[in-house]
Amino acid sequence: MTTEETLHTRSESKCELCAAGDGLAICDVPPHDDGAADHCVLICATCLDQIENPDKTDAHHWRCLMESAWSQTPAVQVMAWRMLNRLGDEGWARELLDTLYLDEETLAWAKSGEARNDEDVVKHIDANGAVLAAGDAVTLIKDLNVKGAGFTAKRGTAVRNISLVADNPKHIEGRVNGQQIVILTEFVKKSN
């Protein structure tokens, strides 16, 4: 079976991200470009255009990820994770990303894929100098009074599946006591 036939069978001839049935094309999921079915997704022209041109991203179109993010296919999980990170300003996308589980290998693939110019990347550094990435787990190294929430986040609290504030290298976001809060990177250390 060819890669195209395998992908059509796997997806029932629908876009693996939004379930559209027209204009389907094979898309390699970076950094893989070997054309193997396990490293590709079958997606529609609309999804492909928005993936390749971030300035055209329509957040409403990507609500389809609420279903496709739970796919059992690693390549689809990777694409969903990357789009959810791109849509981090949307509350629904952040919440879905917080609940999404990827195994270690798939998460590493998702984090490695999109090549970026190092000068353009905002790096989030923890108290020990380790680079933080979206999806990492961190531990608080100081008691933090959470303004407006009426509680103190205690030293030693684990915060899993953090998201990065794209335009501020000193801020990350994570859930503590069931609330999404902004945390200064100087008060966390990356967990192993």
N, C-alpha and C positions, 0 to 999 in steps of 0.2 A: 504494500500500500504506500502511495506517495504521502509526503507531508501534508499536502492539501487535502487529500482524501481522509487522512487520519484526523485532521482538525475539523473537517466537516462532520465526520462521524461523532467525534467527541462533543462538539457544540450543537449537534442537531441542526447544522447550517444556520446558526444564529450568531450574532456578535457575542463574544464571550464576556463582554463588559456590560452592554446595554440591551442585549437580546434583539436588536434590529435584524431584519432578514435581508436587507438590500446592500449592495456595494461592499461586500465582504472581501477583505484582503488579509494576507498573512503578514504578521508583524513579529520580527525577532524581538526578544526581551533582552536588552543589554545587560551585562556586557557580552552575552552570547550572540554570535552571528553565524552559527553553523547551519542554520536552517532545519535543525532537528525539531520534530513536533513537540518534544518536551520543553524546548526553549522558545517556543512561539505561541502566539495567540491568534485567533481568527477574530478580527474586529471590523466594524463598519467604517465608512469614510469619515463620518462625523467624529467618532472617537479618535481615529488616527490623526485627523487634522488638529484636534485640540491637544492631543499628546505631543505632537511635533511642534505646535505653535502655542506656547503657554499664554500668550497675550489674547488668544481667542477662547480661552477656557470659560465655559458657561457652567457655573456651579449647579444650576437646576438640572442640566443634562446628567450630571454625575451622581444624582440621587440614586441612579440605577446601581451604584456600588453597594447600597444597603443589602442587595441580594447577591450580586456577583462576588463580593468580598469573601463570602462564605464558601466559594467554590473549593472543591477538593484538588484542583489542578494548581500546582505550585506557580506556573507561569502567570496564571490569572490572578492568584493571590498577590504576586509581586507587583503586577500592574495596578491592582486595586490599592495596595499599600502606598505606592508612589503617588497615585492621584490623590488619595486622601491626605497625604502630607502636603501636596501642592495646594490643596483646598483648606489648609489648616485654619484660615480665618473664619470658616463656616462652622458654626457650633455643632451641627449635625455630623459634619465630617470628623471633627475632633472627638466627639463622643463615640462614633463608630470605630475610629482608630484606637481609642482607649480600650475597647472591648475586643478588638481583633487579635487573634492569636496566630502567629506563624512559628513553625518550628525553627530551630537555630539556623539550619542550612538555608531555608527559604528567606528568613529575615536578613541573613548576611548577603544573599543574592539581591534582595530588594535595596539594601543600603549601598551596595557596590555599583549598581547599574548606571546611574546617570552621571556621565562624565561632566565635570565642571572645571572651569578655570580657577585655580587656587586663589588668585587675587580677588575674585568675585565672591568667594565663599565666606560667609560670616561664621567664624569658629566660636563655639561655646566651650569654655574651658572651666573645669571644676576647681575646687580649692587646692587640689594636688597637681594641677597642670595637665590632667587627662582631658582629651577632646571628647565632648559629649555628642551623641547623635540621637536623632528622633527614635523613640522606642527603647532607649536605654533605661536602666534602673539606677536610681541614685539613693543615697542615704543622707539625711539632714545631719549636719555636724554642729548645729546650734539650735536651741529653742527659738522658734520664730512666732511672734504675735501676728496673727492673720487679721489684718485690718478689715473691719466690716463683717467679719464672720463670727466673731465672738469666741474664738478658741485659740489655743497656742499649739502649734505643730511642734512636737517634742523632738529633741535631739535623738538620733537613732531611728527615726521613722523612715521606713522604706517607701520610696515613690517610684512606682513602676510605669513603664511605657510613657516616658516624658515626651513632650513636644517642644520644639525649639521656637523661640520668637525670632522670626526671620530677620527683622531689622535691628535687633538689639542683642549683641553677643553676651550680655550680662544677665539676660532673662531666659528662663525656661518655664514651662507650665506642666503641672501634674495634679493628680487627685490626692488630696489629703482629707481624711474624715468625710469622704464622699463629695467633696467640693473641689472644683477645678480652681487652682490658685496659681499665681505667678510667684516664682521663687528666684532669688538672686543666685547665680552660679557660684559665687564665693562662699555660699553656705551649704554646699553639697559636695559629696564625693561620689564618684562613679562606683557602682557595685559590680562585683565580678559575676 
